[in-house]
Amino acid sequence: MHTTQLESLLNWRYAVRKFSEQSIAQDKVDKLIELTGLSASAFGLQPYKVIQISDQATKQALLAHSYGQQKVLDNSHLLVFAADMSPLTSQIERYIQDFKANRDLDELVYSQMEHGMKDALKALDGESQYNWCSEQAHLALGTLLLAAASMEIDACPMTGIDKAAYDEVLALSPLNLKTVLIVPIGIRDSSDVNAGTSKVRKSKDLLHIEV
Ligand SMILES: Cc1cc2nc3c(=O)[nH]c(=O)nc-3n(C[C@H](O)[C@H](O)[C@H](O)COP(=O)(O)O)c2cc1C
């Protein structure tokens, strides 16, 4: 992709406040999630899951915990990114197995990797694990927004929700998951107040420092 194409995608996308009634085909949603999975993550661990909610009754229950943001109900699909709160040692062991299946390296290299990762992450307690997983999920969000734009899928990244209530409604605790952010996706409605508005961004002088 050329830079100009990328720039036009970045300008095409915006945080949609009102979706039309059009729905996105499931194979497109599957592709979007697959592309999101190609996002970079620390150590490659991808310590999060993407939960797809298509059921209107569940969306309705979540709307009650979304500070009146109607787009949580009125969308094609609602995606919830949740932090993987299962023990990091197990996540690392799973990753090393996947790594072995994809690379042909000496056994010693795998065991050094495993020990190095376990050592680097051993200090993370519950809250810091959540924060770390959340950072990785936000990185995947960036990939998702760009991937969605490339497929002409609209989205709104959202953290303005009661995350603990989402965990309850979705019964995430027994799955060792905790809500981080949500992304309703669909097709923008032409009456959306934000449609066609110009971007508000820092000027290069404010964004950029050269040392
Ligand atoms: C992490 C994150 C959380 C956000 N939470 C909300 C939200 O709860 N509700 C909302 O309407 N927009 C939310 N936004 C959208 C931002 O307001 C929007 O991305 C920003 O104003 C820039 O505008 P643009 O994305 O339309 O270019 C969120 C964006 C991000 C990245």
The ligand as an SDF file (V2000), in Angstrom:
LIG
                    3D

 31 33  0  0  0  0  0  0  0  0999 V2000
   -9.1620    4.4080   23.7030 C   0  0  0  0  0  0  0  0  0  0  0  0
  -10.2760    5.2390   23.1260 C   0  0  0  0  0  0  0  0  0  0  0  0
  -11.4680    5.3770   23.8230 C   0  0  0  0  0  0  0  0  0  0  0  0
  -12.5390    6.0920   23.2710 C   0  0  0  0  0  0  0  0  0  0  0  0
  -13.7580    6.1170   23.9280 N   0  0  0  0  0  0  0  0  0  0  0  0
  -14.8230    6.6790   23.3070 C   0  0  0  0  0  0  0  0  0  0  0  0
  -16.1170    6.5800   23.8760 C   0  0  0  0  0  0  0  0  0  0  0  0
  -16.3340    5.9980   24.9320 O   0  0  0  0  0  0  0  0  0  0  0  0
  -17.1540    7.1420   23.1960 N   0  0  0  0  0  0  0  0  0  0  0  0
  -16.9780    7.7870   21.9980 C   0  0  0  0  0  0  0  0  0  0  0  0
  -17.9690    8.2620   21.4120 O   0  0  0  0  0  0  0  0  0  0  0  0
  -15.7540    7.8930   21.4320 N   0  0  0  0  0  0  0  0  0  0  0  0
  -14.6810    7.3550   22.0460 C   0  0  0  0  0  0  0  0  0  0  0  0
  -13.4390    7.4230   21.4510 N   0  0  0  0  0  0  0  0  0  0  0  0
  -13.2950    8.1050   20.1500 C   0  0  0  0  0  0  0  0  0  0  0  0
  -12.4590    9.3840   20.2320 C   0  0  0  0  0  0  0  0  0  0  0  0
  -13.2110   10.4110   20.8030 O   0  0  0  0  0  0  0  0  0  0  0  0
  -11.9830    9.7480   18.7990 C   0  0  0  0  0  0  0  0  0  0  0  0
  -11.1850    8.7040   18.3030 O   0  0  0  0  0  0  0  0  0  0  0  0
  -11.1890   11.0430   18.7940 C   0  0  0  0  0  0  0  0  0  0  0  0
  -12.0090   12.1370   19.1280 O   0  0  0  0  0  0  0  0  0  0  0  0
  -10.5240   11.3060   17.4450 C   0  0  0  0  0  0  0  0  0  0  0  0
  -11.4930   11.4010   16.4180 O   0  0  0  0  0  0  0  0  0  0  0  0
  -11.5820   10.4030   15.1760 P   0  0  0  0  0  0  0  0  0  0  0  0
  -11.2830    9.0140   15.6920 O   0  0  0  0  0  0  0  0  0  0  0  0
  -13.0100   10.5320   14.7220 O   0  0  0  0  0  0  0  0  0  0  0  0
  -10.5960   10.8340   14.1550 O   0  0  0  0  0  0  0  0  0  0  0  0
  -12.3720    6.7290   22.0190 C   0  0  0  0  0  0  0  0  0  0  0  0
  -11.1490    6.6010   21.3300 C   0  0  0  0  0  0  0  0  0  0  0  0
  -10.1290    5.8500   21.8550 C   0  0  0  0  0  0  0  0  0  0  0  0
   -8.8610    5.6820   21.0540 C   0  0  0  0  0  0  0  0  0  0  0  0
  1  2  1  0
  2  3  1  0
  2 30  2  0
  3  4  2  0
  4  5  1  0
  4 28  1  0
  5  6  2  0
  6  7  1  0
  6 13  1  0
  7  8  2  0
  7  9  1  0
  9 10  1  0
 10 11  2  0
 10 12  1  0
 12 13  2  0
 13 14  1  0
 14 15  1  0
 14 28  1  0
 15 16  1  0
 16 17  1  0
 16 18  1  0
 18 19  1  0
 18 20  1  0
 20 21  1  0
 20 22  1  0
 22 23  1  0
 23 24  1  0
 24 25  2  0
 24 26  1  0
 24 27  1  0
 28 29  2  0
 29 30  1  0
 30 31  1  0
M  END
$$$$
